[in-house]
């Protein structure tokens, strides 16, 4: 399997950010790590092995990103405005630095899907919902879509515009993004097993909003055997990637 690691210093984030790249050909799948994890999250937990057939056979090229969750959703300091600003800067880093890098590496192969589990699912869906013109779709497993809930009641514009249940709820039903959304592939998945109770309410909320707005997300509410852990995600992610590629 072809592998490469790149990094650069992001002025927007004020830190060095890595990208681990797996594969030689195929549509790009951009992977966001679980909360507080980094670009080795997929490799450390068996996901590279789970996706190896797709990667080695040129069906997909995987770009695994670092996070700055320690400064945003996991920030323990008093200045929530700082954490919210850093959250917005992560979005700006992704669309203004990572996206052009991937387009350049893909040499015009412009299919780009965003994927993740838990906090990674929250990031993947948010970046897609904000810029559906740039991306081909997303897979979000066990995500939480009320990002404001990480900030203990604090709310400002930076949190609002990175919290899908907030900005989608207020989106006009005639907004041109809705037609763009519906031309893409969108999968939201959550179970009813261990620890999924921490995120399932926001999945139901997102489902209600999407139904009211006419946004045709493919929601998948699995049973008690589906848990908030890699044991479920290692099966679910290849399953939904296969749906995208078929």
C-alpha positions as CSV (number, residue, x, y, z in Angstrom):
1,X,0.0,0.0,0.0
2,X,1.4,3.4,-1.0
3,X,1.9,5.7,2.0
4,X,3.0,9.2,2.5
5,X,3.0,11.7,5.4
6,X,3.1,15.5,4.8
7,X,2.9,18.4,7.2
8,X,3.0,22.1,7.2
9,X,2.7,25.0,9.7
10,X,-0.8,26.5,9.5
11,X,-0.8,30.2,10.4
12,X,-4.6,30.0,10.9
13,X,-4.2,27.3,13.6
14,X,-0.7,28.4,14.9
15,X,0.5,24.8,14.8
16,X,2.0,22.1,12.6
17,X,-0.6,19.9,11.0
18,X,0.0,16.5,9.5
19,X,-1.8,14.5,6.8
20,X,-1.3,10.8,6.4
21,X,-2.1,9.6,2.9
22,X,-2.9,6.0,2.0
23,X,-3.3,4.8,-1.6
24,X,-2.2,5.7,-5.1
25,X,-5.5,6.3,-7.0
26,X,-9.3,6.8,-6.7
27,X,-11.6,9.4,-5.2
28,X,-10.4,11.1,-2.1
29,X,-11.8,10.2,1.3
30,X,-10.8,12.7,4.0
31,X,-10.8,11.2,7.5
32,X,-11.3,13.3,10.6
33,X,-10.1,11.6,13.8
34,X,-12.2,10.9,17.0
35,X,-12.1,13.6,19.7
36,X,-8.6,14.6,20.8
37,X,-7.0,12.1,18.4
38,X,-4.8,12.8,15.4
39,X,-3.9,11.6,12.0
40,X,-2.8,8.2,13.2
41,X,-6.3,7.4,14.7
42,X,-7.4,5.2,11.7
43,X,-4.1,3.3,11.6
44,X,-4.0,2.8,15.4
45,X,-7.5,1.3,15.5
46,X,-7.5,-1.0,12.5
47,X,-9.4,1.1,10.0
48,X,-6.6,1.1,7.5
49,X,-6.7,-2.7,7.5
50,X,-10.5,-2.6,7.2
51,X,-10.3,-0.4,4.1
52,X,-7.2,-2.0,2.6
53,X,-8.9,-3.7,-0.3
54,X,-10.4,-0.4,-1.5
55,X,-7.1,1.4,-1.0
56,X,-4.8,-1.2,-2.6
57,X,-7.1,-1.6,-5.6
58,X,-7.3,2.1,-6.4
59,X,-10.9,2.4,-5.4
60,X,-10.2,5.2,-2.9
61,X,-7.3,7.4,-1.7
62,X,-7.4,8.1,2.0
63,X,-6.3,11.4,3.6
64,X,-6.1,11.3,7.4
65,X,-6.0,14.6,9.2
66,X,-4.9,16.0,12.5
67,X,-7.4,17.8,14.8
68,X,-7.2,20.8,17.1
69,X,-9.9,19.5,19.5
70,X,-7.7,20.3,22.5
71,X,-8.2,24.0,21.7
72,X,-11.9,23.8,20.7
73,X,-14.4,21.2,21.8
74,X,-12.2,19.8,24.6
75,X,-10.8,23.2,25.7
76,X,-10.8,23.5,29.5
77,X,-9.9,27.2,29.8
78,X,-12.2,30.0,30.8
79,X,-12.1,31.8,27.4
80,X,-14.8,30.0,25.4
81,X,-14.6,32.7,22.8
82,X,-11.0,31.7,22.1
83,X,-12.1,28.1,21.7
84,X,-14.9,29.0,19.4
85,X,-12.6,31.1,17.3
86,X,-10.2,28.2,17.0
87,X,-13.1,26.0,15.9
88,X,-13.8,28.4,13.1
89,X,-10.1,28.5,12.2
90,X,-10.2,24.7,11.8
91,X,-12.9,25.0,9.2
92,X,-10.9,27.8,7.4
93,X,-7.8,25.6,7.6
94,X,-9.6,22.7,6.0
95,X,-11.3,24.6,3.1
96,X,-8.4,27.0,2.4
97,X,-5.4,24.8,3.0
98,X,-6.3,21.1,3.0
99,X,-8.8,21.2,0.2
100,X,-6.5,22.9,-2.3
101,X,-3.7,20.5,-1.3
102,X,-6.0,17.5,-2.0
103,X,-7.1,18.9,-5.4
104,X,-3.5,19.4,-6.4
105,X,-2.6,15.8,-5.3
106,X,-5.6,14.4,-7.1
107,X,-4.6,16.0,-10.4
108,X,-8.1,17.0,-11.3
109,X,-9.8,13.9,-9.8
110,X,-12.3,16.1,-7.9
111,X,-14.5,13.6,-6.1
112,X,-13.9,14.3,-2.4
113,X,-15.8,12.6,0.4
114,X,-15.6,13.4,4.1
115,X,-15.7,10.7,6.7
116,X,-15.4,10.2,10.5
117,X,-16.7,8.6,13.6
118,X,-17.8,10.4,16.8
119,X,-16.2,13.9,16.8
120,X,-14.7,13.1,13.4
121,X,-18.3,12.6,12.1
122,X,-19.3,16.0,13.6
123,X,-16.4,17.6,11.7
124,X,-17.0,15.7,8.4
125,X,-20.7,16.7,8.3
126,X,-20.1,20.3,9.3
127,X,-17.5,20.9,6.6
128,X,-19.8,19.3,4.1
129,X,-22.9,21.2,5.1
130,X,-21.1,24.5,5.0
131,X,-19.4,23.9,1.6
132,X,-21.4,21.3,-0.3
133,X,-20.1,22.9,-3.5
134,X,-16.7,21.6,-2.8
135,X,-17.4,18.0,-1.7
136,X,-19.1,14.9,-3.1
137,X,-20.7,13.7,0.2
138,X,-20.0,12.4,3.7
139,X,-20.2,9.4,6.0
140,X,-20.8,10.3,9.6
141,X,-20.8,7.5,12.2
142,X,-21.9,8.1,15.8
143,X,-21.6,11.9,15.4
144,X,-23.0,14.7,17.5
145,X,-24.4,17.6,15.5
146,X,-25.2,20.1,18.3
147,X,-21.6,21.5,18.7
148,X,-22.9,24.1,21.1
149,X,-23.3,21.4,23.7
150,X,-19.5,21.2,24.0
151,X,-19.3,24.8,25.2
152,X,-21.4,24.6,28.4
153,X,-24.1,27.1,27.3
154,X,-21.7,29.6,25.6
155,X,-22.8,30.6,22.1
156,X,-21.4,33.0,19.6
157,X,-21.3,33.3,15.8
158,X,-18.3,30.9,15.5
159,X,-20.1,28.2,17.4
160,X,-23.3,28.8,15.6
161,X,-21.8,28.5,12.1
162,X,-20.1,25.2,13.1
163,X,-23.1,23.6,14.8
164,X,-25.2,21.9,12.0
165,X,-28.5,21.6,14.0
166,X,-28.4,25.4,14.6
167,X,-27.6,26.8,11.2
168,X,-29.6,24.1,9.3
169,X,-32.7,24.7,11.4
170,X,-32.6,28.4,10.4
171,X,-31.8,27.8,6.7
172,X,-34.5,29.0,4.4
173,X,-36.3,26.1,2.8
174,X,-35.6,27.7,-0.6
175,X,-31.9,28.1,0.0
176,X,-29.9,27.0,-3.1
177,X,-27.7,24.7,-0.9
178,X,-30.6,22.3,-0.5
179,X,-30.5,21.3,-4.1
180,X,-26.7,20.9,-3.9
181,X,-27.0,18.7,-0.8
182,X,-29.5,16.5,-2.6
183,X,-27.2,16.0,-5.5
184,X,-24.6,14.4,-3.2
185,X,-24.2,11.2,-1.1
186,X,-24.9,11.7,2.6
187,X,-24.9,9.0,5.2
188,X,-25.6,9.5,8.9
189,X,-25.3,6.4,11.1
190,X,-25.9,5.8,14.8
191,X,-26.8,2.8,17.0
192,X,-28.6,2.2,20.2
193,X,-25.8,0.2,22.0
194,X,-23.3,1.3,24.6
195,X,-22.5,5.0,24.8
196,X,-24.5,5.9,21.7
197,X,-27.0,7.5,24.1
198,X,-24.5,10.4,24.3
199,X,-25.1,11.3,20.7
200,X,-28.3,9.8,19.5
201,X,-30.6,12.7,20.4
202,X,-28.7,15.1,18.1
203,X,-29.1,12.4,15.3
204,X,-32.9,12.5,15.8
205,X,-32.8,16.3,15.8
206,X,-30.8,16.4,12.6
207,X,-33.2,13.9,11.1
208,X,-36.2,16.1,11.9
209,X,-34.5,19.2,10.6
210,X,-33.5,17.5,7.3
211,X,-37.1,16.1,6.9
212,X,-38.5,19.6,7.4
213,X,-36.1,21.2,5.0
214,X,-36.3,18.6,2.3
215,X,-32.7,17.5,2.7
216,X,-32.4,13.9,1.6
217,X,-29.8,12.5,4.0
218,X,-29.7,8.7,4.3
219,X,-30.2,8.2,8.1
220,X,-29.4,4.8,9.5
221,X,-30.6,4.1,13.1
222,X,-29.1,0.7,14.0
223,X,-30.0,-1.5,17.0
224,X,-28.4,-2.2,20.4
225,X,-25.6,-4.3,18.8
226,X,-24.2,-1.0,17.3
227,X,-22.0,0.7,19.9
228,X,-20.0,3.9,20.1
229,X,-16.7,2.1,19.5
230,X,-14.4,0.8,16.9
231,X,-15.9,-2.7,17.0
232,X,-19.0,-1.2,15.2
233,X,-17.2,1.4,13.1
234,X,-14.8,-1.1,11.6
235,X,-17.8,-2.8,10.0
236,X,-19.9,0.3,9.3
237,X,-17.3,2.4,7.5
238,X,-16.4,-0.2,4.8
239,X,-20.2,-0.9,4.4
240,X,-21.0,2.7,3.6
241,X,-17.9,3.3,1.5
242,X,-19.0,0.4,-0.6
243,X,-22.4,2.1,-1.0
244,X,-20.7,5.3,-2.2
245,X,-18.5,3.4,-4.7
246,X,-21.1,1.0,-6.0
